Amino acid sequence: MQRKTATGFLAATLACLLSAAPLFAAEDHKAEALSHAQACVESAKQGDAKAAAEHAKSAKAHAEAAEKEKANAHLPAAIRELNSAIEHGQQGHAAQTGEAAQGAIAHLKAANKAF
């Protein structure tokens, strides 16, 4: 009887952990998006618009992945800001790239609070 109880408990625990996995994955993507957006701002402050654009692209990829895993009203806004950062970075506009990335950071932080 104890063996059946232990097996049942183990199965229930495993099911709970596996069902929560997508939530942790979305959190990881949001954290990665935030990290890359912050790196974008730092590159922009140093005047390296091209590197800032690359960080913005990485941040956008993670923000899109987080949005697919768990929708949030702030993530599309962050993605729009990151698109702007990418566009400005590719044009060599470091200051505007940094400003757009700051906007994305604000939305990513708001998305974290919403979960």
C-alpha positions in Angstrom: 0.0 0.0 0.0 2.8 2.4 0.8 4.4 1.7 -2.5 1.2 2.7 -4.4 0.9 5.9 -2.3 4.5 6.8 -2.9 4.1 6.1 -6.7 0.9 8.2 -6.8 2.6 11.1 -4.9 5.6 11.0 -7.2 3.3 11.0 -10.3 1.3 13.9 -9.0 4.4 15.9 -8.2 5.9 15.3 -11.6 2.6 16.3 -13.3 2.6 19.6 -11.3 6.1 20.4 -12.2 5.6 19.6 -15.9 2.5 21.7 -16.1 4.3 24.7 -14.6 7.2 24.4 -17.1 5.7 26.8 -19.7 5.3 29.5 -17.0 9.0 29.2 -16.1 10.0 29.3 -19.8 8.0 32.5 -20.4 9.7 34.0 -17.4 13.1 33.0 -18.8 12.3 34.6 -22.1 11.1 37.8 -20.4 14.3 37.9 -18.3 16.4 37.4 -21.4 14.5 40.1 -23.4 15.0 42.5 -20.5 18.7 41.6 -20.3 19.3 42.2 -24.0 17.2 45.4 -24.0 19.4 46.7 -21.2 22.5 45.8 -23.2 21.0 47.6 -26.1 20.7 50.8 -24.0 24.4 50.4 -22.9 25.6 50.0 -26.4 23.6 53.0 -27.5 25.1 55.1 -24.7 28.5 54.2 -26.0 27.4 55.3 -29.5 27.5 51.8 -31.0 24.2 51.8 -32.9 24.9 48.6 -34.8 25.7 46.6 -31.6 22.6 48.1 -30.0 20.5 47.0 -32.9 21.8 43.4 -32.5 20.9 43.4 -28.8 17.5 44.8 -29.8 17.0 41.9 -32.2 17.9 39.4 -29.5 15.5 41.1 -27.1 12.7 41.0 -29.7 13.2 37.3 -30.3 12.9 36.6 -26.6 9.9 38.9 -26.2 8.1 37.2 -29.1 8.8 33.8 -27.6 7.4 35.0 -24.2 4.3 36.4 -25.9 3.7 33.0 -27.6 4.0 31.1 -24.4 1.9 33.4 -22.3 0.1 36.5 -23.7 0.5 39.8 -21.9 -0.7 43.2 -23.0 2.8 44.8 -22.4 4.7 42.4 -24.6 3.4 43.6 -27.9 4.2 47.2 -26.8 7.7 46.1 -25.9 8.1 44.4 -29.3 7.0 47.6 -31.1 9.6 49.6 -29.1 12.3 47.0 -30.0 11.3 47.2 -33.7 11.9 50.9 -33.4 15.2 50.4 -31.7 16.3 47.9 -34.5 15.3 50.4 -37.2 17.1 53.3 -35.6 20.1 51.2 -34.8 20.4 50.0 -38.4 20.3 53.7 -39.5 23.1 54.5 -37.1 20.9 56.6 -34.7 22.3 55.6 -31.3 20.4 58.0 -29.2 17.0 57.1 -30.7 17.9 53.4 -30.4 18.6 53.8 -26.7 15.3 55.7 -26.2 13.3 53.0 -27.9 15.1 50.4 -25.9 14.2 52.3 -22.7 10.6 52.2 -23.7 10.9 48.4 -24.3 12.4 48.0 -20.8 9.5 49.8 -19.2 7.0 47.5 -20.9 9.1 44.4 -20.1 9.2 45.4 -16.4 5.4 46.0 -16.5 4.9 42.6 -18.1 6.9 41.0 -15.2 4.7 42.7 -12.7 1.5 41.5 -14.5 2.4 37.8 -14.0 
